[in-house]
Amino acid sequence: MGKNSGTIMSSKDIHKFVERRRRRDMKTLFSALRSLLPEEYVMGTCSTVEQLSESANYINHLHEKIKKLTQTRQEMRKEKLCRNLSFSVPSETCPIVRVSCHDWGVLVSTNTPKCQIVLSDLLLVLGNSGLDIVSAVACVMNDKVFHTIHAKIGELHSFDIKTSYQSIWNLVGKKTSDAKGLHK
C-alpha cells in the first residue's frame, strides 16, 4: 500500500518535520541570545558553540560586576551609616558618653562618676545593639570611671548608632536614679 492521501505522515516524515521545527526554534533562540550580548562579545562569532561560549563569558563578566557593585554598595551604606554619627554630651557635672563609628568599627567611651555604670552592663547594652565587642577597658581616676570599648558591627542592618547611644543614656539615667535613691 502507498501513502494515504497526505493525511497520515510516516514516522520518518514526522521526524523530519520535528527536526526542522527544532532547528528553526534553536536558530531563533540563538539569534535572540546573540542580540542580548554587547558587540565585543559577538564580533566575529558565527557558530552556535562560539555564541554559547561568548554568552557564558558575558554572564561570568556580569556576575563579577554584580559582586563588585554589591561590595561597593555595602561600603557606601556603611560609610553613610558611619558618617557624622558621633554623639557626646560634655559637661562637668553630667556623665560623658561618646559613640562614634569608624571604618574599623565603633568606639564607645564614657566618663561617669564612680560606680555609675558597671562595665558588664554597658557591654550587655552594646551586644544587644548588634555590636561584637573586640576590646573593653575600664579605669578609675579621681572618682571618675572611664570606659573605652572597641566593637565591630555584627550585622550592618541591625546596628543603629542613635539607638545604641540612647540605650547607653538610658543605662546612665537608670544608674543615676538608682544612686540617688540610695543616697536618700
C-alpha positions as CSV (number, residue, x, y, z in Angstrom):
1,M,0.0,0.0,0.0
2,G,1.2,3.5,-0.8
3,K,0.8,6.8,1.0
4,N,-2.7,7.7,2.1
5,S,-3.9,11.0,0.6
6,G,-1.4,13.0,2.6
7,T,-3.2,13.0,5.9
8,I,-1.1,10.4,7.6
9,M,2.6,11.1,7.7
10,S,5.2,8.4,8.1
11,S,7.4,8.4,11.2
12,K,10.3,9.4,9.0
13,D,8.4,12.5,7.8
14,I,7.3,13.3,11.3
15,H,10.9,13.1,12.5
16,K,12.0,15.4,9.6
17,F,9.2,17.9,10.5
18,V,10.0,17.9,14.2
19,E,13.8,18.3,13.5
20,R,13.1,21.2,11.1
21,R,11.0,22.9,13.7
22,R,13.6,22.3,16.4
23,R,16.4,23.8,14.2
24,R,14.2,26.8,13.4
25,D,13.4,27.3,17.1
26,M,17.1,26.9,18.0
27,K,18.1,29.4,15.3
28,T,15.6,31.9,16.6
29,L,16.7,31.4,20.2
30,F,20.4,31.8,19.4
31,S,19.6,34.9,17.4
32,A,17.7,36.3,20.4
33,L,20.7,35.3,22.7
34,R,23.2,37.0,20.3
35,S,21.1,40.2,20.2
36,L,21.4,40.4,24.0
37,L,25.2,40.3,24.0
38,P,27.3,43.5,23.7
39,E,29.2,44.0,20.5
40,E,32.5,43.0,21.9
41,Y,31.2,39.5,22.8
42,V,29.7,38.8,19.4
43,M,32.2,40.2,16.9
44,G,33.3,37.5,14.6
45,T,31.4,34.7,16.3
46,C,29.4,32.6,13.9
47,S,28.9,29.1,15.2
48,T,26.4,28.3,17.9
49,V,29.2,26.9,20.1
50,E,31.1,30.2,19.9
51,Q,27.8,32.1,20.7
52,L,27.3,29.9,23.7
53,S,30.9,30.3,24.8
54,E,30.7,34.1,24.5
55,S,27.4,34.1,26.3
56,A,28.9,32.2,29.2
57,N,31.8,34.7,29.2
58,Y,29.5,37.6,29.3
59,I,27.4,36.0,32.1
60,N,30.6,35.5,34.1
61,H,31.6,39.1,33.5
62,L,28.1,40.2,34.8
63,H,28.5,38.1,37.9
64,E,31.9,39.7,38.7
65,K,30.4,43.1,38.1
66,I,27.5,42.3,40.4
67,K,29.9,41.2,43.1
68,K,31.9,44.4,42.8
69,L,28.8,46.6,42.8
70,T,27.4,44.8,45.8
71,Q,30.6,45.3,47.7
72,T,30.7,49.0,46.7
73,R,27.1,49.4,47.8
74,Q,27.8,47.8,51.2
75,E,30.8,50.0,51.7
76,M,28.7,53.1,50.8
77,R,25.9,52.0,53.1
78,K,28.4,51.5,55.9
79,E,30.1,54.9,55.1
80,K,26.7,56.6,55.1
81,L,25.8,54.9,58.4
82,C,29.0,56.0,60.0
83,R,29.4,59.5,58.6
84,N,28.8,62.3,61.1
85,L,27.4,60.0,63.7
86,S,29.5,60.9,66.7
87,F,27.4,61.8,69.8
88,S,28.6,63.2,73.1
89,V,27.3,65.4,75.9
90,P,30.2,67.2,77.5
91,S,29.6,68.6,81.0
92,E,31.4,68.9,84.3
93,T,28.5,67.5,86.3
94,C,27.0,65.2,83.7
95,P,28.4,61.9,82.6
96,I,30.0,62.0,79.2
97,V,29.0,59.3,76.6
98,R,30.5,59.2,73.1
99,V,29.6,56.7,70.4
100,S,31.4,57.1,67.1
101,C,31.5,55.0,64.0
102,H,34.8,54.5,62.1
103,D,35.8,52.4,59.1
104,W,37.5,49.9,61.6
105,G,34.4,49.7,63.8
106,V,32.6,51.5,66.6
107,L,34.2,53.3,69.5
108,V,32.2,53.9,72.7
109,S,33.7,55.9,75.5
110,T,32.2,57.0,78.8
111,N,33.3,59.2,81.6
112,T,31.0,58.8,84.6
113,P,31.1,59.2,88.3
114,K,32.5,56.2,90.1
115,C,30.0,53.2,90.4
116,Q,27.5,54.8,88.0
117,I,27.9,52.3,85.2
118,V,29.2,48.7,85.6
119,L,31.2,47.6,82.6
120,S,29.3,44.3,82.2
121,D,26.0,46.3,82.0
122,L,27.5,48.5,79.3
123,L,28.8,45.5,77.3
124,L,25.4,43.9,77.5
125,V,23.7,47.0,76.1
126,L,26.2,47.2,73.3
127,G,25.9,43.5,72.5
128,N,22.1,43.9,72.3
129,S,22.6,46.8,69.9
130,G,24.2,44.5,67.3
131,L,27.8,45.0,68.2
132,D,30.5,42.4,68.6
133,I,32.9,43.6,71.3
134,V,36.5,43.5,70.3
135,S,38.1,45.0,73.5
136,A,36.9,46.8,76.6
137,V,38.9,48.8,79.1
138,A,37.8,50.5,82.3
139,C,39.9,52.7,84.6
140,V,39.2,54.8,87.6
141,M,40.7,58.2,88.2
142,N,39.7,60.9,90.7
143,D,36.2,59.3,91.4
144,K,35.5,59.0,87.7
145,V,35.3,55.8,85.7
146,F,36.4,55.8,82.1
147,H,35.2,53.1,79.8
148,T,36.6,52.6,76.3
149,I,35.0,49.9,74.1
150,H,36.1,48.9,70.6
151,A,33.4,46.9,68.8
152,K,32.7,45.7,65.3
153,I,29.3,45.9,63.7
154,G,27.8,42.4,63.8
155,E,25.1,42.8,61.3
156,L,25.0,46.1,59.4
157,H,21.2,46.2,59.3
158,S,20.7,45.5,63.0
159,F,23.0,48.3,64.3
160,D,21.7,51.8,64.7
161,I,24.1,54.3,66.4
162,K,21.3,56.5,67.6
163,T,19.5,53.7,69.3
164,S,22.8,52.4,70.8
165,Y,23.5,55.9,72.1
166,Q,20.0,56.2,73.6
167,S,20.4,52.8,75.2
168,I,23.6,53.8,76.9
169,W,22.0,57.0,78.1
170,N,19.1,55.0,79.5
171,L,21.6,52.9,81.4
172,V,23.3,56.0,82.7
173,G,19.9,57.5,83.7
174,K,18.8,54.3,85.4
175,K,22.0,54.1,87.3
176,T,21.8,57.8,88.3
177,S,18.3,57.4,89.6
178,D,19.3,54.2,91.4
179,A,22.2,56.0,93.0
180,K,20.1,59.0,94.0
181,G,17.6,56.6,95.6
182,L,20.4,55.0,97.7
183,H,21.6,58.4,99.0
184,K,18.2,59.5,100.3
